[in-house]
């Protein structure tokens, strides 16, 4: 940035002004995970983007997972990971590790990083005020998955309270049932439900790919816009397959529940959040 002239800086800010005005006092939910979470340079770019957006009047909610960190801790503790139909079986020991890693280590690290950029943040998790109320989930053939949950209600009060006080809520996706039993829940699903309940202007899913590709091996085949009504057809054609299915299902659910815009963007691109919000072109795949 040191080599950019003042004239260019002024032009960049002027070009961003309509988008700053559009998002002023609006809620944007960012689901944070993947490569942008494990690469330190990208992590710092994401944190600075979030603080910048907050400073120009955008109400940012950061929702995070932490699969790799959970896997590392399970290995260190000698707890074997077991999968049923591609879904992690979560026993009592594993759900304790999920709570410890997500609500403890990862959550507090993100709050601290935002503070390094002079952002004011608070760490929350789905157990706080029963923010994420869940019930037990089962596999495709009714297999027992242990303490894996599906979200049935979101209490937005602690999130709204933080936003109204100018604080960035950083949410770890651990849920609980009515009795307080903790459950491991899908972070993308949690972000979609939170965005819908908050009536967010935008839900941004940071991923490890450019977005939805017509040919998964060719980044130049990026599909920039998808109408939710097209999704079943794209699944039949195999354009949406594998690990993209649950992510796109979350985008569809968020849009149908009232989120105005949902996008899947490449978290490997530095400042991809700013490119998405503060430009006409945007980045990644947008669902409407």
Residue, then its C-alpha position, 0 to 999 in steps of 0.5 A: x500500500x506504501x506505493x499507492x498514490x494519494x490520488x489512487x487511495x482517494x479513488x478507491x475510497x470513493x468507489x467503495x462509498x456506495x457499498x459502505x452506505x448500502x451496508x451501514x448499520x446492516x448485519x453481515x454474518x461471516x462463516x470462517x473456516x478452512x484455509x483462511x483459518x490455518x494460514x496466519x497471513x490470511x487469518x490476519x487479513x480476515x481479522x483486519x477486514x472485519x475490524x475495518x467493516x465494523x469501523x465503517x458501520x457494518x455489524x459483523x458477526x463472526x461464526x467459526x468452526x475448527x475441524x483441524x484443531x479438533x482433530x489435532x487435539x483428539x490425536x494428542x489425547x489418543x481419542x480415535x475419530x470414528x465416522x459413520x456415513x461420512x459423519x463424525x461419531x461424537x462420544x462423551x469424550x469427543x464432545x468435551x474436546x469439541x467444547x474445549x477447542x472451539x469455545x476455548x482455544x479457537x474462540x479466544x484466539x480470534x477475539x485476541x486477534x481482533x483486539x490486535x487490530x483495535x477491534x472490540x470483540x466478545x467470545x460466545x458459544x451456543x451454550x450461552x443463554x442457550x443461543x443454539x438449541x439443538x436436538x440429537x441428529x441421526x445418520x442417513x439410515x438412522x445411525x446413532x451419531x452420539x452427541x451430534x446435533x441439529x439446530x432447532x432454535x436460535x436465541x439471538x439476544x446475546x448476539x444482538x446485545x453485543x452488536x448494539x454495544x458496538x462489539x463483534x460477536x465471535x461465535x463458536x458453534x457448540x450447541x445444547x439441548x434443553x437440559x444443557x447437554x452439549x452437541x457438536x453441530x455443523x458450523x455452516x448450518x449454524x451460520x445459516x440459521x444465525x444469519x436468518x434469525x438476525x435477518x442479515x443482509x449477507x451471509x458469507x461462507x469462506x471456503x478453500x475454493x473459488x466458489x461453485x465451479x461448472x467443472x470442479x477442476x477448472x477455476x475459470x468455470x466459476x458460476x457467479x450467480x445461482x438462483x436457489x430454484x436451479x440447485x436441484x437441477x445442478x445436483x442432478x447434473x453433478x455440478x453440485x456434488x460431494x462436500x459442496x452439497x451441504x454448503x450450498x444447502x446452507x446457502x439455499x436455506x439461508x436465502x429461503x429464510x430471508x437472508x438477502x444475499x448469500x455467497x461462497x467466496x475463496x478464503x485463500x484470496x487476501x481481503x476477499x471479504x472486502x472485495x465481496x462487500x465493497x465492490x460491484x463485481x464481488x467474488x465467488x458464487x452468489x445465491x439469490 
